[in-house]
């Protein structure tokens, strides 16, 4: 038996017609993909525009997780399949906004409690169902106190990571899930500090 003899698998791959062509052997792979490729690209662009968007952060309410002027990708499809979860960062329409207002106001905050939970901020700590939460992602401990609040069905409780500079559920109460626009996926652009 010789170790220099080509294996059966090598012989099959080099003689089988469809495996012989490689894109790097010709410049044909740079051609316009044709109608089929154009339609695939169109479908991808349409799905992207329907189920995701890029949002601009206008305040420091989510600092240090997100900074002012960051651009973030928001996906809008997952909450058709599953319910919002604790620690999801979501964008939502302002629940205090009146129907006649011209401009839609959208916030971004973190879900800290879901339907059926009891929430309270006391002594610089967030309590959910009487258990102090370990929140290593917040800018500083809250300097305010809030009453014990029950989160009703179809609602979530949202707070900004910059607790002392955030207009959130401690001001206006639990957020209706129907107001949620989408879920934060990633930061796609962060301007450099000047």
C-alpha positions as CSV (number, residue, x, y, z in Angstrom):
1,X,0.0,0.0,0.0
2,X,1.4,3.4,-1.0
3,X,0.7,6.6,0.9
4,X,1.3,8.6,-2.3
5,X,-1.7,7.1,-4.1
6,X,-4.7,9.5,-4.3
7,X,-7.7,8.4,-2.2
8,X,-11.0,7.4,-3.7
9,X,-12.7,10.5,-2.4
10,X,-10.1,12.7,-4.1
11,X,-10.6,10.9,-7.4
12,X,-14.4,11.2,-7.2
13,X,-14.2,15.0,-6.4
14,X,-11.7,15.8,-9.2
15,X,-13.6,13.7,-11.9
16,X,-17.2,14.6,-11.0
17,X,-18.2,17.4,-13.5
18,X,-20.1,19.7,-11.1
19,X,-17.1,19.8,-8.7
20,X,-14.6,20.7,-11.3
21,X,-15.8,24.3,-11.7
22,X,-14.6,26.7,-9.1
23,X,-15.5,30.4,-9.1
24,X,-11.9,31.5,-8.7
25,X,-10.9,29.8,-12.0
26,X,-12.8,32.3,-14.1
27,X,-14.0,35.8,-13.9
28,X,-17.6,34.7,-14.7
29,X,-18.6,34.9,-11.0
30,X,-18.4,38.7,-11.2
31,X,-21.2,38.9,-13.8
32,X,-24.6,40.4,-12.8
33,X,-26.6,37.6,-11.2
34,X,-29.5,37.9,-13.6
35,X,-33.2,38.1,-12.8
36,X,-33.1,35.2,-10.3
37,X,-30.4,36.9,-8.2
38,X,-32.1,40.3,-8.5
39,X,-35.4,38.8,-7.2
40,X,-33.5,37.2,-4.3
41,X,-32.0,40.6,-3.4
42,X,-35.3,42.3,-3.6
43,X,-36.9,39.7,-1.3
44,X,-34.1,40.2,1.3
45,X,-34.5,44.0,1.1
46,X,-38.2,43.8,1.5
47,X,-37.9,41.4,4.5
48,X,-35.3,43.7,6.1
49,X,-37.5,46.8,5.7
50,X,-40.6,45.0,7.1
51,X,-39.0,43.3,10.1
52,X,-36.1,45.6,11.2
53,X,-35.1,49.2,11.2
54,X,-32.2,51.4,12.3
55,X,-33.0,53.8,15.1
56,X,-31.1,56.8,16.4
57,X,-30.6,57.2,20.2
58,X,-31.7,60.8,21.2
59,X,-30.9,60.7,25.0
60,X,-28.7,59.3,27.6
61,X,-31.5,57.4,29.4
62,X,-29.8,54.0,28.5
63,X,-26.3,55.0,29.4
64,X,-23.8,53.2,29.7
65,X,-25.4,50.4,27.6
66,X,-26.3,52.8,24.8
67,X,-25.1,56.4,24.4
68,X,-26.7,59.4,22.9
69,X,-26.2,59.5,19.0
70,X,-25.7,55.7,18.8
71,X,-27.5,54.0,15.9
72,X,-29.0,50.7,16.8
73,X,-30.7,47.9,14.8
74,X,-34.2,47.0,16.0
75,X,-36.0,43.8,14.9
76,X,-39.7,43.7,14.9
77,X,-40.5,40.0,14.3
78,X,-39.7,38.0,17.4
79,X,-42.6,39.3,19.5
80,X,-45.0,37.7,17.0
81,X,-43.6,34.4,18.1
82,X,-42.7,34.9,21.8
83,X,-43.5,37.3,24.7
84,X,-41.2,40.1,25.8
85,X,-38.7,38.8,28.4
86,X,-37.0,40.4,31.3
87,X,-33.7,42.2,30.3
88,X,-34.9,42.7,26.7
89,X,-34.1,46.2,25.5
90,X,-37.2,47.4,23.6
91,X,-38.3,50.4,21.6
92,X,-41.9,51.5,22.2
93,X,-44.4,54.3,21.5
94,X,-44.8,56.8,24.4
95,X,-47.8,55.5,26.4
96,X,-48.6,59.0,27.5
97,X,-48.8,60.4,24.0
98,X,-52.3,61.5,22.8
99,X,-53.8,60.0,19.6
100,X,-54.0,63.4,17.9
101,X,-50.3,64.2,18.3
102,X,-48.5,64.6,14.9
103,X,-45.1,63.3,15.8
104,X,-44.7,59.7,17.0
105,X,-42.5,59.6,20.1
106,X,-40.4,56.4,20.5
107,X,-38.4,55.5,23.6
108,X,-35.9,52.7,24.3
109,X,-35.7,51.1,27.7
110,X,-35.0,47.7,29.4
111,X,-37.7,45.4,30.6
112,X,-37.2,44.7,34.3
113,X,-40.5,42.9,35.1
114,X,-43.3,41.1,33.3
115,X,-47.0,40.6,33.8
116,X,-47.9,39.3,37.3
117,X,-44.7,40.8,39.0
118,X,-44.6,43.3,41.9
119,X,-42.0,46.0,41.4
120,X,-40.6,48.6,43.8
121,X,-37.6,50.9,43.9
122,X,-36.5,51.4,47.5
123,X,-33.2,52.4,49.1
124,X,-31.4,52.7,45.8
125,X,-32.3,49.1,44.7
126,X,-34.9,47.6,42.4
127,X,-37.1,44.9,44.0
128,X,-39.1,42.5,41.8
129,X,-41.4,40.2,43.8
130,X,-39.6,41.3,47.0
131,X,-36.1,40.1,45.7
132,X,-33.4,42.7,45.2
133,X,-32.1,42.6,41.6
134,X,-28.4,42.5,40.8
135,X,-28.1,45.2,38.1
136,X,-24.4,45.6,37.1
137,X,-25.5,47.4,33.8
138,X,-26.9,50.6,35.4
139,X,-25.1,53.9,35.4
140,X,-25.8,54.5,39.1
141,X,-28.2,53.5,41.9
142,X,-31.6,55.1,41.7
143,X,-32.0,58.1,44.0
144,X,-35.8,58.0,44.0
145,X,-38.3,55.8,45.7
146,X,-41.4,54.2,44.0
147,X,-44.5,52.6,45.4
148,X,-45.1,48.9,45.1
149,X,-46.6,48.4,41.7
150,X,-48.4,45.4,40.2
151,X,-47.7,44.7,36.5
152,X,-51.1,43.7,35.0
153,X,-51.6,41.2,32.2
154,X,-50.6,42.5,28.8
155,X,-48.0,44.9,30.3
156,X,-44.3,45.1,31.2
157,X,-42.3,47.3,33.5
158,X,-39.5,49.2,31.8
159,X,-36.7,51.3,33.2
160,X,-33.7,53.1,31.6
161,X,-30.2,52.0,32.6
162,X,-29.4,55.6,33.6
163,X,-32.1,55.3,36.3
164,X,-31.9,58.9,37.6
165,X,-32.1,60.5,34.1
166,X,-34.8,58.3,32.5
167,X,-38.5,59.0,31.8
168,X,-39.9,55.5,32.2
169,X,-42.3,53.2,34.1
170,X,-41.5,54.7,37.5
171,X,-43.1,57.9,36.1
172,X,-46.1,56.6,34.2
173,X,-46.5,53.0,35.3
174,X,-46.5,49.7,33.4
175,X,-46.1,49.7,29.6
176,X,-48.8,48.0,27.5
177,X,-47.1,45.3,25.3
178,X,-49.1,46.6,22.3
179,X,-47.0,49.8,22.4
180,X,-43.7,47.9,21.8
181,X,-42.3,48.6,18.4
182,X,-39.3,46.2,18.4
183,X,-36.4,44.6,20.3
184,X,-32.8,46.0,20.3
185,X,-30.4,43.7,18.5
186,X,-27.1,45.5,18.3
187,X,-25.4,48.9,18.0
188,X,-24.4,49.4,14.4
189,X,-22.7,52.8,14.8
190,X,-21.2,54.6,17.8
191,X,-19.7,58.0,17.2
192,X,-16.3,58.6,18.6
193,X,-15.9,60.9,21.6
194,X,-14.8,64.4,20.6
